Amino acid sequence: MTEADARRHYHHGDLRATAVAAAVAEVEEVGVSAASMRRIARRAGVSHAALAHHFVDKTGLFTAVAAEGFTRMAAAIAPTASGDLGFLFGGGEYVKFALENRGFYEVLFRPYLCDQTDPALEQARTAAFDVLYSSARRSLIASRDPETVTDADVASLVIAGWSMSHGYATLLGTENLVDRPSGDLLRGVELLASLLPNGAA
């Protein structure tokens, strides 16, 4: 891409999407810590000055990556997170998204990388967590008397389910389970529940 092409892309508003894709590719190749604005600019086919003009610095760029990542995650999980067992199926989709979108996933849950007050990021993150909390509430209501389901119950289920899905995705993504005996996450959840005293739930 020539500099003239880059200017045209910039003025037509394509720089943001192109730069986000380049940043994701950079993170997938070298990791978050080693990601370089200059290399990202080269990947995007623009000058470092053009990238800095649009995003100011790496924080601005990673904020855009996170906003796009949360939007994509919500879109991926929402269709499977409906129905009585939506919270479980949504958790499985979370793991799938993490493994198939490592460049986004590496950025999403590192708050120090991004401007947490950015409106676009706040909106995208809220929408993603709305999917999580609403599916948790639906699944709880389907499994017990709806009048007994509290906000604290929903929050507790979210923390437990998110932690398991996030941990499982991280262990798989870093190949820590390659030489471990095979197992099934949902079966593991059942076995964990069976360890609770009767009536503890």
C-alpha positions, -999 to 999 in steps of 0.1 A, spaced: 0 0 0 14 34 -10 13 64 13 -14 79 -9 -35 47 -5 -29 49 33 -42 85 33 -73 75 13 -80 47 38 -75 70 67 -98 97 53 -124 71 44 -125 58 80 -109 24 72 -78 30 94 -95 20 126 -106 -14 114 -73 -20 95 -52 -11 125 -73 -32 149 -68 -62 126 -31 -55 124 -28 -52 162 -46 -85 167 -22 -102 142 7 -86 161 -5 -98 194 -11 -133 181 25 -134 167 45 -118 195 22 -113 225 8 -82 242 41 -72 259 62 -72 228 36 -56 205 51 -26 187 32 4 173 57 7 144 53 -30 134 15 -26 137 16 4 114 36 -16 89 12 -45 91 -17 -20 85 2 -4 56 2 31 71 29 53 85 36 53 122 26 90 123 -8 82 108 -14 54 134 -3 77 162 -25 105 149 -55 83 150 -49 64 183 -23 86 200 -5 56 216 -7 18 222 -33 24 249 -56 40 224 -51 12 199 -56 -15 225 -87 2 237 -101 0 201 -91 -37 200 -109 -44 233 -140 -27 222 -141 -47 190 -132 -78 208 -161 -75 233 -185 -68 205 -174 -99 187 -175 -120 218 -211 -109 226 -222 -117 190 -206 -151 192 -220 -161 226 -255 -146 225 -271 -171 201 -260 -201 223 -267 -184 256 -305 -185 253 -328 -210 268 -328 -229 301 -292 -242 297 -279 -210 280 -254 -203 307 -237 -236 302 -237 -234 264 -226 -198 265 -196 -209 286 -186 -234 260 -189 -207 233 -167 -184 255 -140 -211 254 -143 -215 217 -141 -177 211 -110 -175 233 -92 -202 214 -102 -189 179 -95 -152 186 -64 -153 207 -53 -118 196 -85 -103 210 -86 -125 240 -51 -115 251 -62 -79 253 -98 -81 266 -91 -89 302 -60 -68 309 -75 -35 321 -42 -18 323 -37 -20 286 -68 1 278 -86 33 287 -114 19 308 -133 52 306 -136 51 268 -173 52 259 -171 27 230 -152 2 253 -177 7 281 -206 1 258 -191 -30 243 -180 -45 276 -214 -38 291 -232 -55 262 -210 -86 266 -215 -88 303 -253 -83 298 -253 -115 278 -234 -133 306 -256 -120 335 -289 -125 316 -281 -161 306 -271 -168 342 -304 -154 355 -325 -174 330 -307 -206 338 -312 -201 375 -349 -192 371 -354 -224 350 -339 -246 377 -357 -233 408 -385 -211 421 -380 -178 403 -389 -158 434 -360 -172 453 -334 -161 427 -315 -131 440 -291 -107 423 -264 -121 446 -272 -156 433 -268 -144 397 -235 -127 405 -222 -158 423 -231 -180 394 -214 -156 369 -182 -155 389 -180 -193 392 -189 -200 356 -168 -172 341 -138 -183 362 -141 -219 350 -146 -210 313 -118 -184 315 -94 -208 333 -102 -237 309 -97 -215 279 -64 -202 293 -51 -237 301 -60 -250 266 -46 -219 249 -13 -222 267 -12 -260 260 -11 -269 297 -36 -297 292 -18 -314 264 -1 -340 286 -29 -342 311 -56 -370 312 -86 -361 291 -117 -349 308 -150 -330 301 -157 -296 316 -194 -300 321 -189 -334 337 -164 -317 360 -190 -291 370 -214 -319 379 -188 -336 400 -179 -303 417 -216 -298 425 -218 -334 439 -192 -325 465 -215 -299 481 -235 -310 511 -271 -319 503 -292 -287 502 -261 -264 501 -274 -248 469 
